[in-house]
Amino acid sequence: MSDYLPDVVILEILSRLPVKSLIRFKSVSKAWFSSITSHDFIAMHLNRTLSNTKDPPYLLFRHYDEKMGKEHFALLSSDDPFPRNHFSKHLHCRLNLSVSNSDPNPGPPNRLVLKKQMKERGFFAYPSDFIELHFPFKYLENDIIDIVGSSNGIVCLLDATLSSTNYDIVPILWNPSIRKAIYLPRPAVKFPFSYLPMEHVGFGYDPITDDYKLVRIVYLYGWGNQHTMEKISPLIHVFSLRTGAWRTIPDPGSQFQIVQQSESVFVNGSVHWLAETEKNIRFDSDDDDTFRNGIFTFHIGDEIFHEMAVPKCVELVYDLNMNLAVLGGSLALIPWNRRNLGVEQYSVWVMKEYGVAESWTKIFDIDVGEGLGRVVGFTNNGEALVTKDGKLLFYNPSSRRTLNPHIYAQPASLYLDTYMDSLVLLNVEYGALGRQEGSSSASKDKD
């Protein structure tokens, strides 16, 4: 690599550099290209980034911007994603330009009109407090791409626009830092014609094998011989980026079933979904003791399912509107509450000791009045991003105050998660960590 420094020292220096610099340095020489794109160097750079406690990770924020008419991805500060002085900074900039104008007597702009104009255009019309990401996919209005989750700088997407049927999935792994996206092979599993599938997908990383995996759980419902609705054992498929292939694993036989609207959350090496036992629908029976709310988990490393209890106060509540999230690196549960006076709010519970049901602790309520929609996510400081009457609000649990960042988005398109720059996928050619020459299921990269 160099006549002056040992290769080991150069690699050590390079591993401390940001991703943007390393992408440029690939062009320095063939030796540098080979080193930077090697699996060992990518792992070294990732481990160093993960161990860096001085620089907090970003927040990845996605929304379909109704004013700009496009899918919008951005990186925000994890501590203060929507600064209160965001618009005032642009106001001062306009004032300074007005003073420096060639007009010797420039009139000061009307502050109220200028502020109104800024708010009407929205937060993302003024790029100063965020990093806009290049999104390589184009979609029609109201066509929202599904986000499964993210890990180590990789965002897992599901492209429904390329599906040949309503029940097919086209997974994509996208690394915005290196501007690379790869289409993964489809599961290629056909369902019985008379059955209606309901599927759930999770995404996560196994540090032991250095592998990224997708898990797909499909519940099948159909009409039986007695013309009654019945279901069969779920189909479970796992995709490994290291092998580039899907595998079928056995049904664990759990009494829990994932709630239809539940979104997956990856924390502590496992994917989590909200789940419940089947409701007793016999009209001649008062026995509802079998019903319970719970959490269904899949460990990415050992590929084993587990069941996890929720707080006792919400365990037996029917049709409870709940969300799962990650707050401060811990698993969080957000059940909906409606108090006797009709005040709508969410409670935020955190599992202090992972896997221990008794460690569930309620830490605060989210109370913004009537019209509360859903909790989108949390910042590094524990502040919440929520929707109310179709608007996006920033809620501070300490002061119980809200901030309107003036983001005009479809509520279904909102997504918030932690994010870090990485080189992962830089050495992936055809949907797997190893090159797959001539594979019929391989798909080319899309940059």
C-alpha positions as CSV (number, residue, x, y, z in Angstrom):
1,M,0.0,0.0,0.0
2,S,2.7,2.4,0.9
3,D,6.5,2.6,1.0
4,Y,6.4,4.5,4.3
5,L,3.7,3.0,6.5
6,P,2.9,-0.7,7.1
7,D,-0.4,-1.9,5.6
8,V,-1.7,-2.6,9.1
9,V,-1.2,1.0,10.1
10,I,-2.9,2.3,7.0
11,L,-5.9,0.1,7.5
12,E,-6.1,1.2,11.1
13,I,-6.1,4.9,9.9
14,L,-8.7,4.2,7.2
15,S,-11.0,2.4,9.5
16,R,-11.4,5.6,11.5
17,L,-12.6,7.7,8.5
18,P,-16.2,8.4,7.6
19,V,-17.9,6.4,4.9
20,K,-18.0,9.3,2.4
21,S,-14.2,9.6,2.5
22,L,-13.7,5.9,2.1
23,I,-15.9,5.8,-1.0
24,R,-13.7,8.4,-2.6
25,F,-10.5,6.7,-1.5
26,K,-11.4,3.5,-3.4
27,S,-10.1,5.3,-6.5
28,V,-6.6,5.9,-5.0
29,S,-5.2,2.5,-6.2
30,K,-6.1,-1.1,-6.8
31,A,-4.7,-2.0,-3.4
32,W,-6.8,0.5,-1.6
33,F,-9.9,-0.5,-3.6
34,S,-9.3,-4.2,-2.7
35,S,-8.7,-3.4,1.0
36,I,-11.7,-1.0,1.5
37,T,-14.1,-3.4,-0.2
38,S,-12.9,-6.5,1.7
39,H,-15.1,-8.2,4.2
40,D,-12.6,-7.9,7.0
41,F,-12.2,-4.1,6.5
42,I,-16.0,-3.5,6.3
43,A,-16.4,-5.5,9.6
44,M,-13.5,-3.5,11.2
45,H,-15.1,-0.2,10.2
46,L,-18.5,-1.3,11.5
47,N,-17.2,-2.5,14.8
48,R,-15.3,0.8,15.3
49,T,-18.4,2.8,14.5
50,L,-20.5,0.7,16.9
51,S,-18.1,1.2,19.7
52,N,-17.9,5.0,19.2
53,T,-19.8,6.6,22.1
54,K,-18.8,10.2,21.3
55,D,-20.9,10.5,18.2
56,P,-24.6,9.5,18.7
57,P,-26.3,7.8,15.8
58,Y,-28.6,9.7,13.5
59,L,-32.4,9.4,13.3
60,L,-33.6,8.1,10.0
61,F,-36.9,9.8,9.1
62,R,-39.1,8.9,6.2
63,H,-42.3,10.5,5.0
64,Y,-44.2,11.1,1.8
65,D,-44.1,14.8,1.4
66,E,-47.4,16.0,0.1
67,K,-46.2,19.4,-0.8
68,M,-43.1,18.2,-2.7
69,G,-45.0,15.1,-4.0
70,K,-42.2,12.6,-3.3
71,E,-40.9,10.0,-1.0
72,H,-38.5,11.7,1.3
73,F,-35.7,10.2,3.5
74,A,-33.5,12.3,5.8
75,L,-31.0,12.0,8.6
76,L,-31.8,14.1,11.7
77,S,-30.1,14.8,15.0
78,S,-30.9,12.0,17.5
79,D,-31.0,14.6,20.3
80,D,-32.8,17.5,18.6
81,P,-34.3,16.4,15.3
82,F,-36.5,19.5,14.8
83,P,-34.8,22.5,16.3
84,R,-37.1,25.3,17.4
85,N,-34.9,27.9,15.7
86,H,-35.0,26.1,12.3
87,F,-37.2,28.7,10.6
88,S,-35.8,31.7,12.5
89,K,-32.3,30.9,11.1
90,H,-33.7,31.4,7.6
91,L,-35.5,34.5,8.7
92,H,-32.2,36.0,9.9
93,C,-30.6,35.0,6.6
94,R,-33.3,36.8,4.6
95,L,-32.9,39.8,6.8
96,N,-29.2,39.9,6.2
97,L,-29.7,39.6,2.4
98,S,-32.1,42.4,2.5
99,V,-29.6,44.7,4.3
100,S,-26.8,43.8,1.8
101,N,-29.0,44.4,-1.2
102,S,-28.0,47.1,-3.6
103,D,-31.0,49.1,-2.7
104,P,-29.7,51.8,-0.3
105,N,-32.9,51.8,1.7
106,P,-34.2,48.2,1.7
107,G,-37.5,47.7,3.5
108,P,-37.4,45.0,6.2
109,P,-39.5,42.0,5.2
110,N,-42.7,41.4,7.0
111,R,-41.8,38.9,9.7
112,L,-45.3,37.5,10.0
113,V,-45.7,37.0,6.3
114,L,-42.2,35.4,6.0
115,K,-42.9,33.0,8.9
116,K,-46.2,32.0,7.4
117,Q,-44.6,31.4,4.1
118,M,-41.9,29.2,5.8
119,K,-44.5,27.2,7.6
120,E,-46.7,26.7,4.6
121,R,-43.7,25.3,2.6
122,G,-42.7,23.1,5.5
123,F,-39.6,22.0,7.5
124,F,-37.8,20.2,4.6
125,A,-38.0,23.2,2.3
126,Y,-35.1,24.7,4.2
127,P,-32.2,22.3,4.3
128,S,-30.1,23.3,7.3
129,D,-30.9,20.9,10.1
130,F,-31.0,17.6,8.2
131,I,-29.1,15.5,5.6
132,E,-31.3,14.6,2.7
133,L,-30.7,11.1,1.4
134,H,-30.9,10.0,-2.3
135,F,-33.8,7.6,-2.6
136,P,-33.2,5.5,-5.7
137,F,-36.8,4.4,-6.2
138,K,-39.6,6.3,-7.9
139,Y,-43.2,5.8,-6.9
140,L,-46.5,7.2,-7.8
141,E,-48.4,9.4,-5.4
142,N,-50.0,7.4,-2.5
143,D,-47.9,4.4,-3.4
144,I,-46.0,4.0,-0.1
145,I,-43.1,1.6,0.1
146,D,-43.0,-0.6,3.2
147,I,-40.1,-0.5,5.6
148,V,-39.4,-3.6,7.5
149,G,-36.6,-2.2,9.7
150,S,-33.0,-1.1,9.7
151,S,-29.8,-2.4,11.2
152,N,-26.1,-1.2,10.9
153,G,-26.9,1.3,8.2
154,I,-29.0,-1.1,6.2
155,V,-32.7,-0.4,5.5
156,C,-34.9,-3.3,4.6
157,L,-37.7,-2.4,2.2
158,L,-40.6,-4.3,0.6
159,D,-41.4,-3.3,-3.0
160,A,-45.1,-4.1,-3.5
161,T,-45.1,-2.5,-7.0
162,L,-43.0,-5.3,-8.4
163,S,-45.1,-8.1,-7.0
164,S,-46.7,-10.5,-9.4
165,T,-49.5,-11.1,-7.0
166,N,-51.0,-9.4,-4.0
167,Y,-49.3,-11.9,-1.7
168,D,-45.8,-11.8,-3.2
169,I,-42.9,-9.7,-1.7
170,V,-39.8,-8.2,-3.3
171,P,-37.3,-7.5,-0.6
172,I,-34.7,-4.8,-1.0
173,L,-31.7,-4.0,1.1
174,W,-30.6,-0.3,0.8
175,N,-27.5,1.4,2.2
176,P,-28.0,5.2,1.8
177,S,-24.4,5.9,2.9
178,I,-22.9,4.1,-0.1
179,R,-25.9,4.8,-2.3
180,K,-26.4,1.1,-3.1
181,A,-29.5,-1.1,-3.1
182,I,-29.9,-4.7,-4.0
183,Y,-33.0,-6.7,-4.8
184,L,-33.1,-10.0,-3.0
185,P,-34.7,-13.1,-4.5
186,R,-38.4,-13.7,-3.8
187,P,-39.4,-16.5,-1.5
188,A,-41.0,-18.2,-4.5
189,V,-43.6,-20.0,-2.3
190,K,-47.1,-20.6,-3.8
191,F,-50.1,-20.6,-1.6
192,P,-53.2,-22.8,-2.0
193,F,-55.7,-21.0,-4.2
194,S,-58.5,-21.2,-1.7
195,Y,-56.5,-19.7,1.2
196,L,-56.0,-16.1,2.1
197,P,-52.4,-15.3,3.3
198,M,-51.6,-12.8,6.0
199,E,-47.9,-12.3,6.3
200,H,-45.4,-10.6,8.7
201,V,-41.7,-9.8,7.9
202,G,-38.8,-9.0,10.3
203,F,-35.2,-8.0,9.7
204,G,-32.1,-8.1,11.9
205,Y,-28.4,-8.8,12.2
206,D,-26.5,-11.7,13.8
207,P,-23.1,-10.5,15.1
208,I,-21.9,-14.1,15.7
209,T,-22.1,-15.1,12.1
210,D,-22.0,-11.5,10.7
211,D,-25.2,-12.2,8.8
212,Y,-28.3,-10.2,8.0
213,K,-31.6,-12.1,7.9
214,L,-35.2,-11.7,7.0
215,V,-37.9,-13.8,8.6
216,R,-41.3,-14.2,6.9
217,I,-44.3,-15.6,8.8
218,V,-47.4,-16.4,6.7
219,Y,-50.7,-17.3,8.3
220,L,-53.2,-19.1,5.9
221,Y,-56.9,-18.9,6.2
222,G,-59.4,-20.7,4.0
223,W,-62.7,-22.5,3.8
224,G,-62.8,-26.1,5.1
225,N,-65.0,-29.0,4.1
226,Q,-67.8,-27.8,6.4
227,H,-67.8,-24.4,4.8
228,T,-66.3,-22.9,7.9
229,M,-63.3,-20.6,8.1
230,E,-60.2,-22.5,9.2
231,K,-56.4,-21.9,9.3
232,I,-53.4,-24.2,8.8
233,S,-50.0,-24.0,10.5
234,P,-48.1,-20.9,9.5
235,L,-45.4,-21.1,6.9
236,I,-42.0,-19.7,8.1
237,H,-39.2,-18.7,5.7
238,V,-35.8,-17.2,6.6
239,F,-33.5,-15.4,4.1
240,S,-29.7,-15.2,4.9
241,L,-27.6,-12.6,3.2
242,R,-24.6,-14.8,3.7
243,T,-26.1,-17.6,1.6
244,G,-28.3,-15.5,-0.6
245,A,-31.2,-18.0,-0.3
246,W,-34.5,-18.6,1.5
247,R,-35.0,-21.6,3.8
248,T,-38.2,-23.0,5.4
249,I,-38.1,-23.6,9.1
250,P,-40.6,-25.5,11.3
251,D,-43.6,-23.9,12.9
252,P,-43.0,-23.5,16.6
253,G,-46.6,-24.3,17.5
254,S,-47.1,-21.2,19.5
255,Q,-50.5,-20.3,21.0
256,F,-49.8,-16.7,20.0
257,Q,-50.6,-15.2,16.6
258,I,-49.1,-11.9,15.4
259,V,-51.6,-9.0,15.4
260,Q,-52.5,-8.0,11.9
261,Q,-51.3,-4.4,12.1
262,S,-48.2,-5.1,14.2
263,E,-45.0,-3.7,12.9
264,S,-41.7,-5.6,13.7
265,V,-39.1,-4.2,16.1
266,F,-35.5,-5.5,16.3
267,V,-33.8,-5.2,19.6
268,N,-31.5,-7.4,21.7
269,G,-30.8,-9.8,18.8
270,S,-34.5,-10.6,18.2
271,V,-37.4,-9.4,16.1
272,H,-40.6,-8.6,18.1
273,W,-44.2,-8.5,17.1
274,L,-47.4,-7.8,19.1
275,A,-49.4,-11.0,19.4
276,E,-52.5,-12.5,21.0
277,T,-54.1,-15.8,21.6
278,E,-57.2,-16.6,19.6
279,K,-60.4,-15.0,20.9
280,N,-63.1,-17.4,21.9
281,I,-65.9,-16.7,19.3
282,R,-68.4,-19.3,20.5
283,F,-71.6,-17.4,21.3
284,D,-72.7,-20.0,23.8
285,S,-69.5,-19.8,25.9
286,D,-68.5,-17.4,28.5
287,D,-65.0,-18.8,28.7
288,D,-62.6,-16.2,27.6
289,D,-59.7,-17.2,29.9
290,T,-57.7,-18.4,26.9
291,F,-57.3,-14.9,25.5
292,R,-54.0,-13.0,26.3
293,N,-52.0,-10.2,24.8
294,G,-48.3,-11.0,24.4
295,I,-45.2,-10.5,22.4
296,F,-43.9,-13.0,19.8
297,T,-40.2,-13.0,19.2
298,F,-37.7,-14.5,16.7
299,H,-34.0,-14.7,17.6
300,I,-32.0,-13.9,14.5
301,G,-29.0,-15.9,15.6
302,D,-30.4,-19.2,16.8
303,E,-33.6,-18.9,14.7
304,I,-35.8,-19.8,17.6
305,F,-39.2,-18.3,18.5
306,H,-40.1,-17.2,22.0
307,E,-43.1,-15.8,23.8
308,M,-42.9,-12.7,26.0
309,A,-45.4,-11.4,28.6
310,V,-46.7,-7.8,28.5
311,P,-47.6,-5.9,31.7
312,K,-50.4,-7.5,33.7
313,C,-52.6,-4.4,33.4
314,V,-52.9,-4.9,29.6
315,E,-52.6,-8.6,29.3
316,L,-56.3,-9.4,29.2
317,V,-57.6,-6.3,27.4
318,Y,-59.5,-7.1,24.2
319,D,-58.8,-5.0,21.0
320,L,-56.1,-3.0,22.7
321,N,-54.4,-0.6,20.4
322,M,-50.6,-1.0,21.1
323,N,-47.3,-0.4,19.5
324,L,-43.8,-1.7,20.0
325,A,-40.8,0.5,19.8
326,V,-37.2,0.9,21.0
327,L,-36.5,3.6,23.6
328,G,-33.0,4.1,24.9
329,G,-31.9,0.7,23.5
330,S,-34.6,-1.1,25.4
331,L,-37.8,-2.7,24.3
332,A,-40.8,-0.4,24.8
333,L,-44.5,-1.1,24.8
334,I,-47.0,1.7,24.0
335,P,-50.6,0.8,24.9
336,W,-53.6,3.1,24.2
337,N,-55.5,4.4,27.2
338,R,-58.8,6.2,27.4
339,R,-59.5,7.5,30.8
340,N,-62.9,7.9,32.3
341,L,-63.1,11.6,31.4
342,G,-62.5,10.7,27.7
343,V,-59.0,11.9,27.5
344,E,-57.0,10.0,24.9
345,Q,-53.4,9.1,25.7
346,Y,-50.7,6.5,25.3
347,S,-48.7,5.0,28.1
348,V,-45.0,4.3,27.5
349,W,-43.6,1.1,29.3
350,V,-40.0,0.0,29.1
351,M,-38.7,-3.5,29.9
352,K,-35.8,-2.6,32.2
353,E,-34.3,-6.1,32.2
354,Y,-34.8,-7.8,28.8
355,G,-36.9,-11.0,29.0
356,V,-38.1,-10.4,32.6
357,A,-41.8,-9.6,32.6
358,E,-41.6,-8.2,36.1
359,S,-39.3,-5.5,34.9
360,W,-41.9,-3.7,32.8
361,T,-42.0,-0.1,34.1
362,K,-44.3,2.7,33.1
363,I,-42.2,5.8,32.5
364,F,-44.6,8.4,31.2
365,D,-47.9,9.2,29.4
366,I,-48.3,10.9,26.1
367,D,-51.2,13.2,26.5
368,V,-51.9,15.7,23.8
369,G,-55.7,15.8,23.9
370,E,-58.3,14.5,21.5
371,G,-57.3,13.3,18.1
372,L,-54.2,11.5,19.1
373,G,-53.1,9.1,16.3
374,R,-50.0,6.9,16.8
375,V,-46.5,7.1,18.2
376,V,-44.0,7.2,15.3
377,G,-40.8,6.9,17.4
378,F,-38.5,8.4,20.0
379,T,-35.4,10.5,20.0
380,N,-32.2,9.8,21.9
381,N,-33.6,11.9,24.8
382,G,-36.9,10.1,25.1
383,E,-39.0,12.7,23.3
384,A,-41.8,11.2,21.2
385,L,-42.9,11.9,17.6
386,V,-46.7,11.5,17.4
387,T,-49.6,12.2,15.1
388,K,-52.7,14.2,16.1
389,D,-55.6,15.0,13.7
390,G,-53.3,14.1,10.8
391,K,-50.6,16.4,11.9
392,L,-47.1,15.5,13.2
393,L,-46.2,16.7,16.6
394,F,-43.0,16.5,18.7
395,Y,-43.9,15.7,22.4
396,N,-41.6,16.4,25.4
397,P,-42.6,14.2,28.3
398,S,-40.8,16.3,30.9
399,S,-42.5,19.6,30.0
400,R,-45.6,18.0,28.5
401,R,-45.3,20.5,25.6
402,T,-45.6,19.9,21.9
403,L,-43.8,21.3,18.9
404,N,-45.2,21.4,15.4
405,P,-42.3,21.0,13.0
406,H,-44.6,21.7,10.1
407,I,-44.1,18.5,8.2
408,Y,-46.9,17.7,5.7
409,A,-47.0,14.0,5.3
410,Q,-49.3,11.0,4.9
411,P,-49.5,9.4,8.3
412,A,-49.0,5.9,6.9
413,S,-45.7,7.0,5.4
414,L,-44.1,8.1,8.7
415,Y,-41.1,6.1,9.9
416,L,-38.4,6.9,12.5
417,D,-35.5,4.8,13.6
418,T,-31.8,5.2,14.6
419,Y,-29.3,5.1,11.8
420,M,-25.5,4.9,11.4
421,D,-23.2,5.2,8.4
422,S,-21.6,1.9,7.4
423,L,-20.0,0.2,4.4
424,V,-22.2,-2.9,4.6
425,L,-23.3,-4.1,1.2
426,L,-20.2,-2.6,-0.4
427,N,-18.9,-6.1,-1.2
428,V,-22.3,-7.6,-2.0
429,E,-22.7,-8.5,-5.7
430,Y,-25.9,-10.5,-6.3
431,G,-28.0,-10.5,-3.2
432,A,-25.5,-12.4,-1.0
433,L,-22.2,-11.8,0.8
434,G,-20.6,-14.3,-1.5
435,R,-20.6,-13.9,-5.3
436,Q,-23.1,-16.2,-7.0
437,E,-22.1,-16.7,-10.6
438,G,-24.8,-18.1,-12.7
439,S,-27.4,-18.3,-10.0
440,S,-31.0,-18.2,-11.4
441,S,-32.2,-16.4,-8.3
442,A,-29.5,-13.7,-8.2
443,S,-30.6,-10.1,-8.8
444,K,-28.3,-7.3,-9.9
445,D,-27.4,-4.3,-7.8
446,K,-29.3,-1.1,-8.4
447,D,-27.2,2.1,-7.7
